[in-house]
Amino acid sequence: MSAQLTIHVGEEWREAASGATREILDPVDATVFAVVAEGGAEDADAAIAAARRAFDRGRGEWPRTPVAERAALLRRVAGLLRRDREELGLLESRDAGKTLEEGRIDIDCVADAFAYFADLVVNENGRVVDAGSSDIHSVVVHEPVGVCALITPWNYPLLQASWKIAPALAAGNTFVVKPSELTPLTTVALVRLLREAGLPDGVANIVTGPGHSVGARLAEHPHVDLVSFTGGLASGTKVMRAAADSVKKVALELGGKNPNVVFADACATDEAFDTAVDQALNAAFIHSGQVCSAGSRLIVEESLRERFVTELARRAEKIRLGRGTDKDAECGPLVSAQQLAKTEEYVASALAEGAVLRAGGSRPDGPGYFYRPTVLDHCHRDMRVVREEVFGPVLTVETFATEDEAVALANDTEYGLAGAVWSGDPGRARRVAGRLRHGTVWINDYHPYLPQAEWGGFGKSGIGRELGPAGLAEYRETKHIYQNLAPRPVRWFAG
């Protein structure tokens, strides 16, 4: 199998400077289905130089392109994504292991992100500041940050790339994107679509390769003006340290340990009970739990516990695992052997610490990186599985007796990305939502997001926001221009 040219620098696709390649494995059966260039620091340097030249070139290039023209290009990209929805959805499904329907939905969301930032940027053009004198013209304007390094994760490869690339381009920046070495293929495809849409040479650059070489070089390089990273906490802190010497802007989204709080009054009817259980399954097991906002901590009122967990476990046992293109598959495999081993280790530690296994807890027979959706009852905050992000199909169960106890449990985490409150009392639901220290809080729902609403977290979930107006602001510098229309001597100094 010949290697694809997956490094794009300036105007050309190329192999890695070292000639190295990487095999991309299908997580369903661990077979090789693609070979890509394995870039390194030398490739990162070349891509940064290309992005720097494209940003610093004279008038008429991307940073100085009128906002309406930048927005038009983003809309063309959205159209191309919709044109190629089936092909890209299938590629995302196979690369990341998710179901085909999840892959299709991801492509729809990517197109929506490009369309949203196209609309937003034309309406975010700065403001006039009243200086209190007709002789003064004072404006605050927005300018692109410069060269952006965009480092994306393996669980939502194209979606997470779009949350960075779309606002970066809308604001007029150039960029180098480094997708996860495990799932690079749809990001490579997106860069091809950007070129098809007419993006100038050097604006969009991609280097496929590992974080320890490519990612580290992007974070530390003095010619990079901003680094945006989505991934694990340990890697995120390394990125932040590497960026510190050049005092570049940093945006981090580092995951979460997300509570799903269910009050007994949320299940007053059979229909309401069915909905809450169904959504608890969705919260924990969509994409095999490999979601930064997964509701992996079920915090349920004690009086409801046994009924709720029994039904939840029964349904979890019936979740159908399989290849994403299989029509009956509801859940795919984990992304890698490493992620499978990590999940197994967390479950083993939980059982050793006293958790009660109610469903799953093992891999099924057969090839690939599958793990059965797992429900662990009688968990508590001293357990690693409750404190740390598993990133696998593992749901822990804790209980509470009072509203204050529910809030305390939900906030007892170093993270603060997302969470949910289920209650039949609208006042209680809003009251609890207001007390939760999490960047997104759903009431009687789980997982939806809107491109026009900011996404990001408190605490160790990261710094900055993606999506919404704040997501565009991350990629802009703000400048105050003060013009005196009638200058005259100040006479501060007598001589």
Secondary structure, 3 states (H helix, E strand, C coil): CCCECCEEECCEEECCCCCCEEEEEECCCCEEEEEEECCCHHHHHHHHHHHHHHHHCCCCCHHHCCHHHHHHHHHHHHHHHHHCHHHHHHHHHHHHCCCHHHHHHHHHHHHHHHHHHHHHHCCCCCEECCCCCCCEEEEEEEEECCEEEEECCCCCHHHHHHHHHHHHHHCCCEEEEECCCCCCHHHHHHHHHHHHCCCCCCCEEECCCCHHHHHHHHHHCCCCCEEEEECCHHHHHHHHHHHHCCCCEEEEECCCCCEEEECHHHHCCHHHHHHHHHHHHHHHHHHHHCCCCCCCEEEEEHHHHHHHHHHHHHHHHCCCECCCCCCCCCECCCCCHHHHHHHHHHHHHHHHCCCEEEECCCCCCCCCCCCCCEEEECCCCCCHHHHCCCCCCEEEEEEECCHHHHHHHHHCCCCCCEEEEECCCHHHHHHHHHHCCCCEEEECCCCCCCCCCCECCCHHHEECCECHHHHHHCCEEEEEEEEECCCCCCCCCCC
